[in-house]
Amino acid sequence: MSPLTEPRKATSYTPEFRESVVQLPLTSNRPMAQTAQELGLSKDTLYGWVLQAKAQRPRRRSIQFKRN
């Protein structure tokens, strides 16, 4: 098989790596695609990890203000 027809191996990342990487787009002003490129990840992979992390977090209750 030529390199163009060989299936690509899935890369495995540790949970610790994923957890630390997910924080970067949430705490920086850089676009997610740029962050992913700098880390050697696809933007779709990083975006999926961020969505997954957000879904696993408990939802915060919104603060209700009383009007006088």
MMTF fields as JSON, N, C-alpha, C and O atoms, coordinates in Angstrom:
{
  "mmtfVersion": "1.0.0",
  "mmtfProducer": "UNKNOWN",
  "numBonds": 271,
  "numAtoms": 272,
  "numGroups": 68,
  "numChains": 1,
  "numModels": 1,
  "chainsPerModel": [1],
  "groupsPerChain": [68],
  "chainIdList": ["A"],
  "bondAtomList": [4, 2, 8, 6, 12, 10, 16, 14, 20, 18, 24, 22, 28, 26, 32, 30, 36, 34, 40, 38, 44, 42, 48, 46, 52, 50, 56, 54, 60, 58, 64, 62, 68, 66, 72, 70, 76, 74, 80, 78, 84, 82, 88, 86, 92, 90, 96, 94, 100, 98, 104, 102, 108, 106, 112, 110, 116, 114, 120, 118, 124, 122, 128, 126, 132, 130, 136, 134, 140, 138, 144, 142, 148, 146, 152, 150, 156, 154, 160, 158, 164, 162, 168, 166, 172, 170, 176, 174, 180, 178, 184, 182, 188, 186, 192, 190, 196, 194, 200, 198, 204, 202, 208, 206, 212, 210, 216, 214, 220, 218, 224, 222, 228, 226, 232, 230, 236, 234, 240, 238, 244, 242, 248, 246, 252, 250, 256, 254, 260, 258, 264, 262, 268, 266],
  "bondOrderList": [1, 1, 1, 1, 1, 1, 1, 1, 1, 1, 1, 1, 1, 1, 1, 1, 1, 1, 1, 1, 1, 1, 1, 1, 1, 1, 1, 1, 1, 1, 1, 1, 1, 1, 1, 1, 1, 1, 1, 1, 1, 1, 1, 1, 1, 1, 1, 1, 1, 1, 1, 1, 1, 1, 1, 1, 1, 1, 1, 1, 1, 1, 1, 1, 1, 1, 1],
  "groupList": [{"groupName": "MET", "atomNameList": ["N", "CA", "C", "O"], "elementList": ["N", "C", "C", "O"], "formalChargeList": [0, 0, 0, 0], "bondAtomList": [1, 0, 2, 1, 3, 2], "bondOrderList": [1, 1, 2], "singleLetterCode": "M", "chemCompType": "L-PEPTIDE LINKING"}, {"groupName": "SER", "atomNameList": ["N", "CA", "C", "O"], "elementList": ["N", "C", "C", "O"], "formalChargeList": [0, 0, 0, 0], "bondAtomList": [1, 0, 2, 1, 3, 2], "bondOrderList": [1, 1, 2], "singleLetterCode": "S", "chemCompType": "L-PEPTIDE LINKING"}, {"groupName": "PRO", "atomNameList": ["N", "CA", "C", "O"], "elementList": ["N", "C", "C", "O"], "formalChargeList": [0, 0, 0, 0], "bondAtomList": [1, 0, 2, 1, 3, 2], "bondOrderList": [1, 1, 2], "singleLetterCode": "P", "chemCompType": "L-PEPTIDE LINKING"}, {"groupName": "LEU", "atomNameList": ["N", "CA", "C", "O"], "elementList": ["N", "C", "C", "O"], "formalChargeList": [0, 0, 0, 0], "bondAtomList": [1, 0, 2, 1, 3, 2], "bondOrderList": [1, 1, 2], "singleLetterCode": "L", "chemCompType": "L-PEPTIDE LINKING"}, {"groupName": "THR", "atomNameList": ["N", "CA", "C", "O"], "elementList": ["N", "C", "C", "O"], "formalChargeList": [0, 0, 0, 0], "bondAtomList": [1, 0, 2, 1, 3, 2], "bondOrderList": [1, 1, 2], "singleLetterCode": "T", "chemCompType": "L-PEPTIDE LINKING"}, {"groupName": "GLU", "atomNameList": ["N", "CA", "C", "O"], "elementList": ["N", "C", "C", "O"], "formalChargeList": [0, 0, 0, 0], "bondAtomList": [1, 0, 2, 1, 3, 2], "bondOrderList": [1, 1, 2], "singleLetterCode": "E", "chemCompType": "L-PEPTIDE LINKING"}, {"groupName": "ARG", "atomNameList": ["N", "CA", "C", "O"], "elementList": ["N", "C", "C", "O"], "formalChargeList": [0, 0, 0, 0], "bondAtomList": [1, 0, 2, 1, 3, 2], "bondOrderList": [1, 1, 2], "singleLetterCode": "R", "chemCompType": "L-PEPTIDE LINKING"}, {"groupName": "LYS", "atomNameList": ["N", "CA", "C", "O"], "elementList": ["N", "C", "C", "O"], "formalChargeList": [0, 0, 0, 0], "bondAtomList": [1, 0, 2, 1, 3, 2], "bondOrderList": [1, 1, 2], "singleLetterCode": "K", "chemCompType": "L-PEPTIDE LINKING"}, {"groupName": "ALA", "atomNameList": ["N", "CA", "C", "O"], "elementList": ["N", "C", "C", "O"], "formalChargeList": [0, 0, 0, 0], "bondAtomList": [1, 0, 2, 1, 3, 2], "bondOrderList": [1, 1, 2], "singleLetterCode": "A", "chemCompType": "L-PEPTIDE LINKING"}, {"groupName": "TYR", "atomNameList": ["N", "CA", "C", "O"], "elementList": ["N", "C", "C", "O"], "formalChargeList": [0, 0, 0, 0], "bondAtomList": [1, 0, 2, 1, 3, 2], "bondOrderList": [1, 1, 2], "singleLetterCode": "Y", "chemCompType": "L-PEPTIDE LINKING"}, {"groupName": "PHE", "atomNameList": ["N", "CA", "C", "O"], "elementList": ["N", "C", "C", "O"], "formalChargeList": [0, 0, 0, 0], "bondAtomList": [1, 0, 2, 1, 3, 2], "bondOrderList": [1, 1, 2], "singleLetterCode": "F", "chemCompType": "L-PEPTIDE LINKING"}, {"groupName": "VAL", "atomNameList": ["N", "CA", "C", "O"], "elementList": ["N", "C", "C", "O"], "formalChargeList": [0, 0, 0, 0], "bondAtomList": [1, 0, 2, 1, 3, 2], "bondOrderList": [1, 1, 2], "singleLetterCode": "V", "chemCompType": "L-PEPTIDE LINKING"}, {"groupName": "GLN", "atomNameList": ["N", "CA", "C", "O"], "elementList": ["N", "C", "C", "O"], "formalChargeList": [0, 0, 0, 0], "bondAtomList": [1, 0, 2, 1, 3, 2], "bondOrderList": [1, 1, 2], "singleLetterCode": "Q", "chemCompType": "L-PEPTIDE LINKING"}, {"groupName": "ASN", "atomNameList": ["N", "CA", "C", "O"], "elementList": ["N", "C", "C", "O"], "formalChargeList": [0, 0, 0, 0], "bondAtomList": [1, 0, 2, 1, 3, 2], "bondOrderList": [1, 1, 2], "singleLetterCode": "N", "chemCompType": "L-PEPTIDE LINKING"}, {"groupName": "GLY", "atomNameList": ["N", "CA", "C", "O"], "elementList": ["N", "C", "C", "O"], "formalChargeList": [0, 0, 0, 0], "bondAtomList": [1, 0, 2, 1, 3, 2], "bondOrderList": [1, 1, 2], "singleLetterCode": "G", "chemCompType": "PEPTIDE LINKING"}, {"groupName": "ASP", "atomNameList": ["N", "CA", "C", "O"], "elementList": ["N", "C", "C", "O"], "formalChargeList": [0, 0, 0, 0], "bondAtomList": [1, 0, 2, 1, 3, 2], "bondOrderList": [1, 1, 2], "singleLetterCode": "D", "chemCompType": "L-PEPTIDE LINKING"}, {"groupName": "TRP", "atomNameList": ["N", "CA", "C", "O"], "elementList": ["N", "C", "C", "O"], "formalChargeList": [0, 0, 0, 0], "bondAtomList": [1, 0, 2, 1, 3, 2], "bondOrderList": [1, 1, 2], "singleLetterCode": "W", "chemCompType": "L-PEPTIDE LINKING"}, {"groupName": "ILE", "atomNameList": ["N", "CA", "C", "O"], "elementList": ["N", "C", "C", "O"], "formalChargeList": [0, 0, 0, 0], "bondAtomList": [1, 0, 2, 1, 3, 2], "bondOrderList": [1, 1, 2], "singleLetterCode": "I", "chemCompType": "L-PEPTIDE LINKING"}],
  "groupTypeList": [0, 1, 2, 3, 4, 5, 2, 6, 7, 8, 4, 1, 9, 4, 2, 5, 10, 6, 5, 1, 11, 11, 12, 3, 2, 3, 4, 1, 13, 6, 2, 0, 8, 12, 4, 8, 12, 5, 3, 14, 3, 1, 7, 15, 4, 3, 9, 14, 16, 11, 3, 12, 8, 7, 8, 12, 6, 2, 6, 6, 6, 1, 17, 12, 10, 7, 6, 13],
  "groupIdList": [1, 2, 3, 4, 5, 6, 7, 8, 9, 10, 11, 12, 13, 14, 15, 16, 17, 18, 19, 20, 21, 22, 23, 24, 25, 26, 27, 28, 29, 30, 31, 32, 33, 34, 35, 36, 37, 38, 39, 40, 41, 42, 43, 44, 45, 46, 47, 48, 49, 50, 51, 52, 53, 54, 55, 56, 57, 58, 59, 60, 61, 62, 63, 64, 65, 66, 67, 68],
  "secStructList": [7, 7, 6, 6, 6, 1, 7, 7, 7, 7, 7, 7, 7, 7, 2, 2, 2, 2, 2, 2, 2, 2, 2, 2, 2, 2, 2, 1, 1, 1, 7, 2, 2, 2, 2, 2, 2, 2, 2, 6, 7, 7, 2, 2, 2, 2, 2, 2, 2, 2, 2, 2, 2, 2, 2, 2, 1, 7, 7, 7, 7, 7, 7, 7, 7, 7, 7, 7],
  "xCoordList": [0.836, 0.0, 0.87, 1.937, 0.399, 1.127, 0.695, -0.358, 1.487, 1.135, -0.214, -0.856, -0.648, -1.921, -3.116, -4.21, -2.936, -4.064, -4.072, -5.034, -3.018, -2.967, -3.878, -3.901, -4.623, -5.456, -4.59, -3.529, -5.061, -4.314, -4.583, -5.724, -3.539, -3.695, -4.277, -3.914, -5.181, -5.742, -4.703, -4.064, -4.544, -3.606, -4.324, -5.472, -3.661, -4.237, -3.612, -2.393, -4.46, -3.996, -4.421, -5.485, -3.606, -3.941, -5.05, -5.189, -5.829, -6.869, -6.28, -6.903, -5.091, -4.442, -4.116, -4.307, -3.624, -3.317, -4.592, -4.626, -5.638, -6.906, -7.45, -7.908, -7.403, -7.913, -7.149, -7.745, -5.83, -5.034, -5.232, -5.269, -5.357, -5.533, -6.889, -6.999, -7.907, -9.255, -9.295, -10.081, -8.466, -8.463, -7.889, -8.245, -7.009, -6.334, -7.296, -7.206, -8.205, -9.097, -10.065, -10.559, -10.331, -11.257, -10.61, -11.303, -9.278, -8.59, -7.722, -7.147, -7.62, -6.795, -7.68, -8.86, -7.09, -7.814, -7.568, -8.014, -6.859, -6.546, -7.694, -8.415, -7.87, -8.898, -8.592, -7.431, -9.639, -9.475, -8.68, -7.871, -8.9, -8.173, -6.67, -5.864, -6.295, -4.881, -4.277, -3.171, -5.001, -4.529, -4.328, -3.31, -5.295, -5.2, -3.985, -3.247, -3.781, -2.647, -1.319, -0.405, -1.213, 0.019, 0.314, 1.47, -0.748, -0.583, -0.485, -0.266, -0.647, -0.587, -1.858, -1.829, -2.986, -4.286, -5.136, -4.883, -6.144, -7.099, -8.047, -8.298, -8.566, -9.484, -10.756, -11.363, -11.163, -12.356, -12.146, -13.063, -10.958, -10.65, -10.732, -11.384, -10.08, -10.084, -11.49, -11.9, -12.223, -13.591, -14.459, -15.255, -14.298, -15.055, -14.723, -15.614, -13.445, -13.025, -13.608, -14.048, -13.615, -14.152, -15.647, -16.137, -16.375, -17.815, -18.093, -19.001, -17.315, -17.476, -17.211, -17.943, -16.18, -15.851, -16.954, -17.309, -17.492, -18.566, -19.817, -20.51, -20.109, -21.289, -21.146, -22.15, -19.933, -19.703, -19.678, -19.766, -19.561, -19.535, -20.955, -21.912, -21.082, -22.41, -22.826, -22.003, -24.078, -24.575, -24.665, -25.058, -24.299, -24.411, -25.821, -26.436, -26.304, -27.621, -27.449, -26.507, -28.351, -28.256, -28.782, -29.639, -28.256, -28.648, -29.865, -29.869, -30.875, -32.099, -32.127, -31.955, -32.339, -32.431, -33.888, -34.67, -34.237, -35.604, -35.7, -34.801, -36.785, -37.03, -37.852, -38.787, -37.497, -38.263, -39.345, -40.086],
  "yCoordList": [-1.198, 0.0, 1.248, 1.288, 2.236, 3.506, 4.319, 4.048, 5.302, 6.121, 6.817, 7.132, 7.06, 7.757, 6.846, 7.331, 5.542, 4.637, 3.886, 3.181, 4.031, 3.36, 4.089, 5.319, 3.324, 3.987, 4.66, 4.158, 5.795, 6.542, 5.958, 5.632, 5.827, 5.324, 6.414, 7.585, 6.014, 6.959, 7.233, 6.311, 8.483, 8.866, 8.812, 9.241, 8.296, 8.183, 9.244, 9.412, 9.951, 10.994, 10.63, 10.044, 10.971, 10.674, 11.615, 12.723, 11.181, 12.072, 13.356, 14.414, 13.281, 14.476, 15.483, 16.686, 14.992, 15.87, 16.544, 17.756, 15.745, 16.295, 17.359, 18.411, 17.09, 18.059, 19.377, 20.451, 19.289, 20.519, 21.274, 22.504, 20.552, 21.179, 21.869, 22.923, 21.293, 21.867, 23.246, 24.097, 23.476, 24.763, 25.895, 27.058, 25.56, 26.608, 27.495, 28.716, 26.954, 27.862, 28.618, 29.686, 28.059, 28.718, 29.87, 30.769, 29.848, 30.871, 31.816, 32.758, 31.58, 32.46, 33.225, 32.92, 34.2, 35.005, 34.519, 35.142, 33.409, 32.892, 32.046, 31.414, 32.027, 31.165, 29.687, 29.288, 28.898, 27.483, 26.782, 25.901, 27.16, 26.541, 26.802, 25.918, 27.998, 28.331, 27.514, 26.988, 27.41, 26.619, 25.171, 24.562, 24.62, 23.228, 23.033, 22.06, 23.955, 23.848, 23.883, 23.119, 24.765, 24.872, 23.595, 23.281, 22.864, 21.624, 20.386, 19.28, 20.575, 19.445, 18.619, 17.434, 19.246, 18.58, 19.144, 20.243, 18.386, 18.959, 19.853, 19.616, 20.871, 21.776, 21.044, 21.375, 20.049, 19.27, 18.451, 18.317, 17.91, 17.146, 18.044, 17.694, 19.192, 20.109, 20.613, 20.682, 20.963, 21.454, 20.38, 20.684, 19.138, 18.037, 17.845, 17.607, 17.946, 17.812, 18.926, 18.686, 20.144, 21.289, 21.113, 21.347, 20.707, 20.48, 19.382, 19.505, 18.324, 17.217, 17.678, 17.308, 18.476, 18.98, 19.896, 19.831, 20.742, 21.637, 20.852, 21.218, 19.784, 18.972, 18.219, 17.921, 17.908, 17.149, 18.019, 17.506, 19.323, 20.231, 20.425, 20.46, 20.551, 20.858, 22.261, 23.174, 22.414, 23.721, 24.649, 24.253, 25.877, 26.893, 27.449, 27.637, 27.701, 28.323, 29.813, 30.43, 30.372, 31.805, 32.568, 32.083, 33.734, 34.565, 35.388, 36.064, 35.321, 36.078, 37.281, 37.131, 38.455, 39.67, 40.055, 39.997, 40.45, 40.911, 42.385, 43.167, 42.745, 44.159, 44.738, 44.106, 45.93, 46.598, 47.455, 48.088],
  "zCoordList": [0.0, 0.0, 0.0, 0.613, -0.686, -0.686, 0.532, 1.108, 0.93, 2.105, 1.962, 2.964, 0.734, 0.549, 0.768, 1.058, 0.638, 0.779, 2.108, 2.413, 2.896, 4.187, 5.177, 5.22, 5.967, 6.973, 8.032, 8.402, 8.505, 9.502, 10.883, 11.211, 11.689, 13.047, 13.932, 13.82, 14.807, 15.762, 16.841, 17.35, 17.179, 18.22, 19.558, 19.672, 20.549, 21.886, 22.79, 22.82, 23.52, 24.438, 25.858, 26.058, 26.826, 28.214, 28.687, 28.169, 29.659, 30.207, 30.776, 30.681, 31.365, 31.926, 30.825, 31.005, 29.686, 28.561, 28.072, 27.864, 27.891, 27.398, 28.349, 27.904, 29.653, 30.631, 30.585, 30.66, 30.46, 30.43, 29.119, 29.112, 28.023, 26.711, 26.605, 25.978, 27.205, 27.135, 27.781, 27.366, 28.783, 29.471, 28.619, 28.809, 27.689, 26.909, 26.121, 26.245, 25.323, 24.587, 25.494, 25.134, 26.668, 27.584, 28.339, 28.816, 28.45, 29.245, 28.416, 28.961, 27.119, 26.285, 25.305, 25.133, 24.684, 23.691, 22.266, 21.303, 22.144, 20.817, 20.273, 21.046, 18.973, 18.383, 18.656, 18.751, 18.778, 19.062, 17.964, 18.254, 16.72, 15.606, 15.72, 15.428, 16.138, 16.308, 17.449, 17.323, 18.553, 19.69, 19.276, 19.606, 18.556, 18.096, 17.193, 17.341, 16.265, 15.338, 16.092, 15.78, 17.08, 17.864, 18.653, 18.935, 19.006, 19.771, 18.883, 19.376, 17.573, 16.657, 16.643, 16.311, 17.006, 17.012, 15.889, 15.395, 15.491, 14.543, 15.334, 16.515, 14.68, 15.374, 15.783, 16.802, 14.995, 15.325, 16.597, 17.407, 16.772, 17.98, 19.206, 20.19, 19.153, 20.285, 20.574, 21.733, 19.537, 19.704, 20.377, 21.265, 19.951, 20.55, 22.02, 22.834, 22.363, 23.762, 24.612, 25.737, 24.083, 24.828, 25.053, 26.159, 24.026, 24.17, 25.196, 26.019, 25.139, 26.073, 27.508, 28.426, 27.695, 29.035, 29.561, 30.738, 28.698, 29.119, 29.501, 30.45, 28.776, 29.058, 30.373, 31.02, 30.776, 32.002, 33.25, 34.365, 33.073, 34.22, 34.743, 33.97, 36.062, 36.602, 36.175, 36.115, 35.886, 35.463, 36.651, 37.748, 36.415, 37.465, 37.457, 36.407, 38.632, 38.723, 38.484, 38.981, 37.732, 37.475, 38.703, 39.442, 38.883, 40.013, 39.615, 38.586, 40.432, 40.183, 41.123, 42.333, 40.576, 41.384, 41.537, 40.588, 42.75, 42.996, 42.664, 42.971, 42.043, 41.762, 42.902, 43.394, 43.311, 44.38, 43.816, 44.568]
}
